[in-house]
């Protein structure tokens, strides 16, 4: 027995609203992820720039390698965390 036409229309409207909300959540998460990636890269560049500015060799090398680790590792782990959140939500 087919469902009544009014019920089908209500189900369609509800699914369309859920789709819009899901797209909004996904878009917000991607924007936050992009902002965090930029933040990590800027922090890494700041550490590398400070390593070039300092006159102490040991402190300069430590800041340089810390800048490489923070700049590269920060955005990488941010993107991986966003991927895991998207998998849990069912985005991809």
RAHU-V954361 format. One record per residue. N is the residue number from 1. RES is the residue in three letters. OMEGA is omega in radians with two decimals (none if undefined). NEAR is the number of other ideal C-beta (glycine too) atoms within 10 Angstrom. Layout:
BEGIN
n->N res->RES omega->OMEGA near->NEAR
n->N res->RES omega->OMEGA near->NEAR
END
This chain:
BEGIN
n->1 res->UNK omega->-3.12 near->3
n->2 res->UNK omega->3.11 near->6
n->3 res->UNK omega->3.09 near->9
n->4 res->UNK omega->-3.09 near->9
n->5 res->UNK omega->-3.13 near->8
n->6 res->UNK omega->3.12 near->8
n->7 res->UNK omega->3.10 near->10
n->8 res->UNK omega->3.11 near->11
n->9 res->UNK omega->3.12 near->10
n->10 res->UNK omega->3.10 near->12
n->11 res->UNK omega->3.11 near->11
n->12 res->UNK omega->3.11 near->10
n->13 res->UNK omega->3.14 near->10
n->14 res->UNK omega->3.13 near->10
n->15 res->UNK omega->3.11 near->10
n->16 res->UNK omega->3.11 near->10
n->17 res->UNK omega->3.10 near->10
n->18 res->UNK omega->3.11 near->10
n->19 res->UNK omega->3.12 near->10
n->20 res->UNK omega->3.13 near->10
n->21 res->UNK omega->3.12 near->10
n->22 res->UNK omega->3.10 near->13
n->23 res->UNK omega->3.13 near->11
n->24 res->UNK omega->3.13 near->10
n->25 res->UNK omega->3.13 near->13
n->26 res->UNK omega->-3.14 near->16
n->27 res->UNK omega->3.13 near->10
n->28 res->UNK omega->3.14 near->10
n->29 res->UNK omega->3.13 near->15
n->30 res->UNK omega->3.10 near->13
n->31 res->UNK omega->3.10 near->10
n->32 res->UNK omega->3.12 near->12
n->33 res->UNK omega->3.12 near->18
n->34 res->UNK omega->3.12 near->14
n->35 res->UNK omega->3.10 near->11
n->36 res->UNK omega->3.08 near->17
n->37 res->UNK omega->3.11 near->16
n->38 res->UNK omega->3.12 near->12
n->39 res->UNK omega->3.13 near->13
n->40 res->UNK omega->-3.14 near->20
n->41 res->UNK omega->3.12 near->15
n->42 res->UNK omega->3.09 near->13
n->43 res->UNK omega->3.08 near->15
n->44 res->UNK omega->3.10 near->20
n->45 res->UNK omega->3.09 near->13
n->46 res->UNK omega->3.10 near->14
n->47 res->UNK omega->3.10 near->20
n->48 res->UNK omega->3.11 near->19
n->49 res->UNK omega->3.10 near->13
n->50 res->UNK omega->3.11 near->15
n->51 res->UNK omega->3.09 near->19
n->52 res->UNK omega->-3.07 near->11
n->53 res->UNK omega->-3.05 near->9
n->54 res->UNK omega->-3.12 near->15
n->55 res->UNK omega->3.12 near->6
n->56 res->UNK omega->-3.05 near->10
n->57 res->UNK omega->-3.10 near->8
n->58 res->UNK omega->3.13 near->8
n->59 res->UNK omega->3.11 near->12
n->60 res->UNK omega->3.11 near->16
n->61 res->UNK omega->3.12 near->12
n->62 res->UNK omega->3.14 near->14
n->63 res->UNK omega->3.14 near->20
n->64 res->UNK omega->-3.12 near->17
n->65 res->UNK omega->3.04 near->13
n->66 res->UNK omega->3.10 near->16
n->67 res->UNK omega->3.09 near->20
n->68 res->UNK omega->-3.14 near->14
n->69 res->UNK omega->-3.13 near->12
n->70 res->UNK omega->-3.10 near->19
n->71 res->UNK omega->-3.12 near->19
n->72 res->UNK omega->-3.10 near->13
n->73 res->UNK omega->-3.10 near->12
n->74 res->UNK omega->-3.11 near->18
n->75 res->UNK omega->-3.14 near->19
n->76 res->UNK omega->3.14 near->12
n->77 res->UNK omega->3.07 near->12
n->78 res->UNK omega->3.13 near->19
n->79 res->UNK omega->3.11 near->15
n->80 res->UNK omega->3.09 near->10
n->81 res->UNK omega->3.10 near->12
n->82 res->UNK omega->3.10 near->18
n->83 res->UNK omega->3.13 near->13
n->84 res->UNK omega->3.10 near->10
n->85 res->UNK omega->3.10 near->14
n->86 res->UNK omega->3.08 near->15
n->87 res->UNK omega->3.14 near->10
n->88 res->UNK omega->3.11 near->8
n->89 res->UNK omega->-3.10 near->12
n->90 res->UNK omega->-3.13 near->8
n->91 res->UNK omega->-3.13 near->15
n->92 res->UNK omega->none near->7
END
